Amino acid sequence: MSPRSAAHRPAVLKLALGLLAIFAAPPWALPAVPKAHLPDLPRSLLPHKALNPTGLYNIGGHFARAKVIAATGDQSASLEFDVYHKPSQAWRAQYLLPVTSAVYSGDELELSFKFRAVAPSTQATLNVSLHNKKSYIPLMHAIVTSGPHWRAVQLYQTTWQSVPGGADGLYFSLGEQKQRIELADISLRVVKTGIKSLHFGGQWRRQAQRRIWLYRMAPLTVCVLDSTGRPWPQAKVHVAMLRHAFEFGTAVDADLLVGKSAIAQKYRHTFLKYFNHAEFENDLKWPEWDNPAKRKRTLQAIAWLQAHHIGIRGHNLVWPHWRYLPEKVFQLRHQPAALRQMVARHVANETRMLAGKVDCWDVVNEALDNHSLQDILGKSILISWYKIAHQNDPHAVLYINEYGIVTNGGHTRLKRLRYERLIHFLLDGKAPLGGIGVQCHFGRDITPPQRVVDILDELAANHCQLAVTELDINLPNRKIQGEYMSDFLTAAFSVPGVVGINQWGFWAGRHWRPEAALWNKAWTLRPVGKAYIHLVYHDWWTDKKAQTNQAGLYATRGFLGAYRISASSGGKKASEVSKLVTLSRSGMQVTLRLPGKATPHPPLKR
């Protein structure tokens, strides 16, 4: 549809454009959508006839066929795909819908459709993506599954690329497995346009800063006395923070933690300087744990972390899809009793071996969309894994971990409901669940900070501690990437139930998404890393030097964590004493006794 001329636009739209011109975006903001490209919203990006079996492509072979299913009753017409031969790559059997309408940076896209598995298939899997015609970098991407009943899917994403000539197309990759799928009611629309910056407004930030002041800080009073117990006025006091109580962690690689190369040394030095918690990205997963050589290196890495007093998150005990399990587990898919025993033995052995060395465990990872084991052993098998883990490591906090809860612009209500139902199922079944993990892999789908707070608050109502387990922000604009890191950290840190935020890696040389890393491969700190360090080790760090008052007291408020508190008498023959303390939510008073007698000071004149 060609854009309307200005003369035919509604008066309201003219007024809106005028206001946009007056309240100009800041210099670093994304390019504005040209005025000539502001058609009525929502705007469809798909051709009128979306269901067309000729859009099925078999690339490099014969894998699938398609047919139209006529409308019946309340059910609209649909397409049925029969993937009778699994291709080597899922995209080799794909259904393509052309997208010829323009997409602009800042557009919010809404993709909706419904699908189901058709007998004899009991589960259907779709890999959906909207591609940029020039770069083939996805503007939108998701992998979704459904059973034999219709599942309605609704995805939202803000684009950070402009494609004036239209995107390449909307792809449904069908070849994840042999399957029969029915697909209907496909819609792709622009529902909002012209997002110019990451200024989400000041109210959420003011509220977040107040919560941080209330929940992440506590009163700290230093009392300095002389050897006779009298107050020491004007003593010099230094309140020096050593370590956060809050977990600011990152995913790590065992080989680099124990390696002897210059890169490994740089990796360890950077890690120790900027993080206080570790989460192995792959080394504790079942397939890697079963490898004797890898297990030896992992145990060495754990010993190194313990020697440096670094807490460890165990990730993960069971990732219940065949593709993430050892081959020996897949071989038992037709022997439920043996399968049940093998998984239980693995959970028991790994937790027993690492008992007392790991603070918390992701017992189950991504169970909503990965349920190969549950399909055979029943959903209640999840509860038994938590009980086995607790029996063998009673002091570790046991987590569940899931993706797609906070991302996608916050338009995740349906998945959040599924996650909460699963959490309630575990708790009702007396599973010793103590923590809820949310992965936060952001692409071009950033979620407004207030929405982040709202979602985390909803999860906190389950009376389990929360953790951001896998954070990365993969945006092409470096400055906006840094801005959003600051916004997200502020939002998450302000939620009382959150105990930790773990980056999913920090160095581009060892990162699943190198462009999201805090440091590039040459160890140059990116704006996203500067934003992290500025907040964690500047804005949220307490280091104060002052003098005591006439009563020998100095009162302040500090961030929770470990401190060295010192006091000195001053003068040419100054003496100093210090204490190591931990500041908790209840606050504290630290008393230091200096040798000698305090010199009386006249009272201050009023």
N, C-alpha and C positions, 0 to 999 in steps of 0.2 A: 504494500500500500504506500503510495507516494505521500510525503509529508504535506500537510495543509499549508497554505500560504498564511502569512500573519493576518491578513485581512479577514480570514474566515475563522480565526481562533476565537474561542469564547473570551469574554471580557475578563473573566477570572484568571485565565491563563496569562493574558497580557499583564495584569497586575502582578502576578507571581514572577514573571520574567523581569518586571521592573524592580521588584524587591531584591531579586537575585543580583541585579546589576548594582544596587545600592550597597547591599551587604556582601561585598566581594570576599571570595575565599582567600585564605592566607597564601603566601607565595609558594609554599611547598605542596599545596593541594593538587589533587589529580585534575587533569584537564576537564573543563566543563563540557557538557554535551552541547554541540552547536544548536542555536535556536531553531535552525531549519529542521532539526531532527527531534522534535518534541511532539509526536503524535499522541492521540488519546491513549490512556492506559486503562486496563491492561492491554498489551499489544501482542498478538500471536506471532510466533516465529515459524510456524509450521504451515504447510499447504493445507487448503481446506479439506482435502481428502487424505487424511492421515493414514488410513488403513489401506495398504496396497501390497499384495503379495509379491509384486515385481521388485519390491525393495529388498528382498532376500538375496544375499550374495553368498555363494560358496567359493572360497578363494583357495585355489590349489587342490581341488578335489570335490567330491560329492559327499556332503555331510548332513544336509537338512533340506526339508521341503516345507511349503507353507500353503495354507488354504484359508478362505474366508468362512467364518461361522456367522450365519444370518442372525439378526436380532430376534429375540424371543421374549415376550412379556416385558419385564422391567430391565432385562439385560440387553444392552446395545450390541451392535455387530462387533465381532472380534476377529483376530487372526490366530490360527493355531499353527505352531511350529513343531515339527517332528525332527529332532536331532537324532538320526538313526545311527550315526557314526561319529564318535568323538574325535575332533581334529587335534593336531598337535598344539595349536594355540586357539584359545577361545574365540578370537576375532576372525578366524577363518570361516566361521559360520556366523553371519551378522545380518541384522535387519537395519537398513539405513533410511532415514528420513531427511531429505535435503532441507537446509535452513538458508534462505536467501535474504531475509531481512537483516538489517544492520544491528550490531550489538556494540554498545559503547561502554567505555570504562566507567564504572559506577552504577551500571544497570543491575537491578536485582531481578534474577530470573526465578521463575517458578516452573518446575517440571512435575507433572502429575500423570499417573497411569495406574492401571490395576492389572494384575496377572495372577495366574495360579498354575499349579501342576495338574496335568491331565493324565488319567490312568493310561498305562500302568505306572507312570511316575508318581512318586509320593512327595517329592521335593523338587522345586524349580529354582534355578539360579540365573540371574541376569547381571551382566556387567554393562552398565550404562555410562556413556560419556558423550559430551558435546565438545567438538574439537574446533580449534582455531585453524582456518583454512591454510594460513601461511606457515605457522610454526608447529602445528599439531600438538601444542600444549593444551591440555584439556581446560575448557572454561568451566566444566562441571563433570564430576565423576562419582559413581557410587556402585557398590555391589550389593544386591538385595536378593533375598530368598523368600520363598513362599511354599506353603503346603497345598493341599487339594482345594482349599477354600480361597475365594478371591481375596487378595491383599491389595489395599489401596496404598499407593506410595505417593508421597508429596515431598519434594526436595526444593530447597531454596539456596541460592548462592549469589553473592555479589561479585561481579566480574571486575578484574583489574586490567583488562585488555580491551582495546577498541578494534572492532572488525567491521569497518564501514561496508564492505562488500558482502557481509553475511558470513556466518560460521560455515565450516565445511559440512557439518551434518550432525544429526543426533543418531548415535550408534547404539544398538542393542546387541552386544556380543552374546551369542547363544550357546557357544561350544564349551562351557565349563564342564559339561558331562553329557552323557546320553540322556535325553529327556524329551518330554512333550510339554509344551508351554502354550497357554492361551493368554493373549495380550489384548487389552482394550482401553478405550477412553484416554488416548495419549494427548497430552496438552503441554506445550512449551510457550511460556509467555514472559514478557517483561512487565513486572508489576510495580516497579519503582525505578526512577531514573534520576540522574543528576546528583548523585552523592559526591560531594566535593572534597571532603576532608574527614579526618578522624576526630573532629571536635564533637564529642558525644554530649556536650553540655557540662556545666559545672556542678549541678546539684548532686549527681551520683558521686563525683569525686570528693565533695565536701563531706558527704555522708560516710564514704569509705574512709577518709582520713580520721573522722571522729571515731569510727569503729576500731581503726588501727590504734588510736590513742588509748581507747578503753581496754581492748583485748590483747594487744601485742606489747603493751608497756605496763610498767608498775612503778610505784613510788620507791625511791631508794634514799635513805638518810645515812650520812656518814657522821659519826660522833668521834671527835678526837679529844683524848684526855691526856694529862701528864701522868707522871709516875705516882703521884699522890691521889689520882682520881679526879682532879679538878679539870674543868673544861679548858681547852687550849684555843683561844681566839686567834684568828688570822693564820691558822695553820694552812699550808698549801695542800690541796687535795687533788688527786687525779683519779677519775672514774674511767677506766679503760676497758671497753668491751673486748672480749677475746673470741667469742663464738655465739652464734645465734642458737636459741632453743628451737626455733622453727627450722624445719628441714628444707634447706635450699640445696637440692641434689641434682644429679645428672646420671644418665646412662653411661656406663663405662665398658671398656674392652679389657678382658683379662690379660691378653698378650701384651698390650701396651702398659699395663700396670706393673708387669714383672720383666718387661723387655730391657735390654741393655743398650739399645741404640740411642743416638742423640734425640731422635724424635720421641722415643719412649720416655726419656728423661724430661723433655719439655712437656709432654702430656701429663706426667705425674706432677710436675711442679705447678702447672696451671690448675690442675684439678685440686690440689691441696690448698692453693691460694684462694680459690673462689667458690668452693663447694664443701659442704659438711655432711653429705649423705651420698651413697652410691647405689646404683641399681644396674646389675649386669644386663646388657641388652639381649644377649643370646646364651651366655655361658652356663646358665642354670636351667635352660630349657631341656626337656627330656632327651631329645636326640643328642645334644652336645654333652649332657651329663653322662650319657652311656658310653662316650668315647673316653677310654682310659687316659690317653695323652692330654686331651682337653681338660678332663677332670683334674688332673695333677696341676696344670697351670692355673685353673680356677681356684683350687685350694691354696696355692701360693699367693694368688691375688687377694683372697679373703684374709690370709694371715697378714699381708702388707696393710690392708685397710684397717684391720684390728689394731695393728701396731701404731697406727696414726689416729686411733680413736674415731674412726669413721663408721657411722651406722650403715647397715646394708639392707636393701630391699630384695627379697627373693622373687625373681620373675623368671618363669612361673612353673607351677607344679604340673598342671594339666591344661593344655590347649586342645579342646576336645574335637578336633577335626582331623581326619586321616592325613591331610597334607602336612600337619604339624606334629604328627606322632611318628615314632620309629616304625619301620616296616614290620617288625615282629608283632606289633600291636595290631596292625591291619590284617595280618595273617590269621588272627583269632576272631575275626568278625563273625564267623559262623559258629563260634564256641563261646556263648555268653558267660558260662561259669569260669572258664579259663581266662577270658578277657577281664572279667571283674577282678579276679585274683591278681592278674598281672598289674593292673593299674593301682590297686590297693598296695601291692608290694612296693611299687615305685614310689608312691607318696610316702609310705612309711620309711623306706630306706633313705630317701634324700633328706627328709625333715629330721630323721634321727641323726644322720651324719653331720648335719649343720646346726643342730640344736645349740642354742646359746651364742651362735655366731651371726645369725640373721635376725634383724629386728621384726620384720614382718614378711609375710608371704602372699603373693598373688596365687591363691590356691587354684582358682579357675580363671581363665583368660578368655574373654569374648564369647561367653557361652550362649548369648542370644542368637548369634548367626552361625555358631560352630557347635553342632550337637550330634556328631556322628556317634559318639559313645552313648549319649543319653537316648538316642533313638533305639539302641539295642538293650541297654541296661536299665532304662527308665530314668525319669527326671530325678528321682530320689537318690540316685547314685551320687549326685552333687553333695548332698548332706553328709553322706558317709565319708567322702574325701576330706571334708572339713574336720570331722570327728577324728579321723585317722591322723591328720596333721597335728591336731591339738594334743592328742595322746602322746605323740613323739616329740613335740616341741611346745610345751604348755605356755611358755612365756612370749612366744611370737604372736603378734597381732595378725589375724588371718583376714585377708582382703578378697573381694571380688573385683575384677577389673573389666572395663568395657569402653568401647569407642563410640563416637557419634552421639554423645550425650550433651556436650557443651558446644560443639562445633556447628557447622551448617547454618550460621547466622542465628543460632538459638532456636531454629524451627525444627525441634526434635521431640515434640510432645509425645508422639506415638511411641518412639523408641524409649523415651524416659518412662512412660507408663509400663512398658514391657520390662524395663530394668527394675523398676520399683516392685512390680509383681514378683519378679524372681528373687529380689532381696527379701520380701515378705515371706515367700515360700521357704527360703533358707532359715529365716528367723523363727517362723512358725514350726519348722521341723527340728528346732533346737540345735541347728548348726552353730558352732562357736564363731560366728561371723563378727569381726570387730571393726572392719574397715571397708569403705566403699571407694574404689578407685575410678577416676575419670581420665581417660586419655584425651589429650587436647592437641591433635594434629591439625593445625589451621593451614588452609591454603587460601584460596580467594573466597573464603566463606566466613570471614571474621564475625564474631558475635559481639554486639554492643556490651560494654562493661556492666551496665545495670542488669542486663539479661543474664550475664555470667553469675552475678551475685544472686539473682532470683533462683536460678537453677541449682546452685550449690546450697542455698538455704533450703530448698525443697528436699534435697537429698539428706541434709542434716537432720531433718525431722525423723529419720529412721533411727536416731540415737546411736549411730556408728560414727567413728571419726572418718574424715574425708581426706583424700590426697589427690592432687593433680599428678598423675603418674608418668605421663609421656607428653611433655610440652615441646612443640616446635611451631614456628610461624614462617611459612614458606611463601613470602610475597616478593614480587620482583622489584618493587620500589623500596630501596634500603631505608629511606627516612621514615616511610609509613610503617615499615616492618619494625623499626625501633620504637616508633610512637605506640604501636599496638602492644609491643612487649611491655612497655611501661604501664599502659592502661590495664592490660590483663593481669599483670602481677599485682597492681594496686587493688583491683577488684577481688582477686582470689585471696590475697593476704588479709583483706579486711573481713572475710567470713570467719567467724569464731570457730566453726567446726573443722576447718581445714588445718591439717597439721604439717603439710609439706607440699612443695612444688618441685617436681623433678623435670629438668630439661631432658629431652630424648637425644642426648649427645651434645657436645659443645664445640668440637673441632671438625672442620669440613673434610679433613683427611680420614676421619672415621665417623661418618654420619650417613644415615640412610637417605637423608635429603640434604646434600651438601650446601645448598643455597640457604637453608634455614639455620645453619650453624652460627654460633656466636663469634667464632674466629674462622677466618678463611684458611685455606690450606697452607698459606705462607705465615700463619699465626698473626695476621693483622686483625685487630679487633674491629668488628663491624658495628654500625650504629645499634643493631639489635643487642649486641654484647655490651656496648657502652650503657644502654638503657638498663640492662640487668645489673651491672656493677654499680651504677650510680644509685639505684634504689637500695640494693641489698647492703652495700658497704659505704654508703654516704647518708642518704635520707633516713634509712632504717638502722643506723649504726650509732651507738652512744660512745662518745669520747669527750669528756669534759674536764677542764681544769678550773679550779676555783679556790676560794678561801673560806674557812669556817667563820661563822658569826661570833658574837660575843659569848654565846652559850656553847661554843665549840662544835656547832652543827653546820652541816651543808646538806640541803635537801634538793633532790632533782627527781626526774622521771626517766627511766631508761627502758630500752627494748629488752625483752626477756632473753636470758642467756647467761653465759659464763663471763665473769669479770675479774680483773685485778684492781683492787681498791688500795690506793697508797696515800700516805700523808707524810709530810715533812715539816720540820719546825722553821725552816728558812734560816737566813743568816749565813755567816761564814762557816760555822761549824754545824751545818744542818745534818740532822739525822732523819732517816726515813724508815717507815714500817709499812708493810703491805699484807693483804689477805686475798686469797682466791675464793670467790663466792659465786653462787648461782642465784640469779634474780628470777623469781617465779611470780605468778599472778598475784599472790598475796602480798608482795612487796617485802621489804626488809630494812633493818637498821644494822649497820656495820660499825662496831666500836674498835677504834685503833688507839693504842697507848704509846705515846712517845716517851723516850727516856728524858729525865730531867724534869724541871718545873716550868710551867707556863709563865711567861712574863705578863703581868696584869696590864690590860689595856684600858685606858679611860673610856667611859661610855660615849657613844656617838652623840654629838650635839643634834638636837632636833630643830 
